[in-house]
Amino acid sequence: MADISFLVLLIMGISALVTYKGLQDYSFFSKYCFDIAPIRQGQFYRMVSAGFLHVDWMHYFFNMITLYFFADIVLAQVGPAYFLLIYFGSMVVGNLITYQIYYNTLNYRAVGASGAIMGVLYACIMMFPDMTLGIFFIIPMPSYLFAILYLFYSVYGMRNKSGSIGHSAHIGGALGGLILIIAKFPFLLIGQLWLVGLMLVPIAVLLYLYKTKRLE
């Protein structure tokens, strides 16, 4: 993709500025990160502000490179206003699911645009399921296969508490992107019903683990 829209550049630029400020000023980082305890006290703005912060520049780079490759594809299909709805809607859905799952973990904190970007990515996959993705830019596979495998990986990561990755935000963001793109183009639900069904399997597994308290 040779060109990148002004809207996507704007998101990248604001994210870079907020990330820079957060890395330089710990009090700023603490005030705007996703933090269960203050959110429980009513600081719901953190559901959005945390999406502009990152733990380091590598974290920022990986999120923005994914956004670079897929944002304009989605933007061209849905227009600027609905693209922003997908981006921020997925961000909020990802953080709401994280909030629900870790409600009693008062020291849980997180930052990053991953939920928003997963929403954009899964919206793109839903529209173009046969598109080829390169895992780690090396291993090619159809995007629909990646979509299913990554959701299972995220559930596995949550169950085993692997690394410091916000798996719940990834799952929630993906779910948000899927719901919003189907709301925009309902015919996708008919044409790609098999894909929706397969992606609901890992989400159902996550719900089962949550209900049976196996994520604690």
BELMOQUI-V723683 format. One line per field, one symbol per residue. ss: DSSP state (a for helix, b for strand, c for the rest). phi: phi as a letter, one per 40 degrees, with the letter a starting at -180 (. if undefined). burial: # if it has 24 or more other ideal C-beta (glycine too) atoms within 12 Angstrom, else .. Layout:
BEGIN
ss=???
phi=???
burial=???
END
This chain:
BEGIN
ss=cccccaaaaaaaaaaaaaaaaaaacaaaaaaacbbaaaaacccccaaaaaaaccccaaaaaaaaaaaaaaaaaaaaaacaaaaaaaaaaaaaaaaaaaaaacccccccbbcccaaaaaaaaaaaaaaccccbbbbcccbbbbaaaaaaaaaaaaaaaaaaccccccaaaaaaaaaaaaaaaaaaccaaaaacaaaaaaaaaaaaaaaaaaaccccc
phi=.cbacccccccccccccccdccccbcccdccbccaddcccchccdcdbcccbcacaccdccccccccdcbccccdccbgcccccccccccdccdccccdccbdcbcccbaahcdcccccccccccccbccccbbcfgbccaccccddccccccccccccbfcgbccdcccccccccccccccccbdcccccbdccddcccccccccccccccfcbc
burial=......##..##..##.##..#......#..#####.##......##########...##..##.##########..#...#####################.....######################...#.........##.###.######.###.....##################.#...#...#..##.###.##.##..##....#.
END
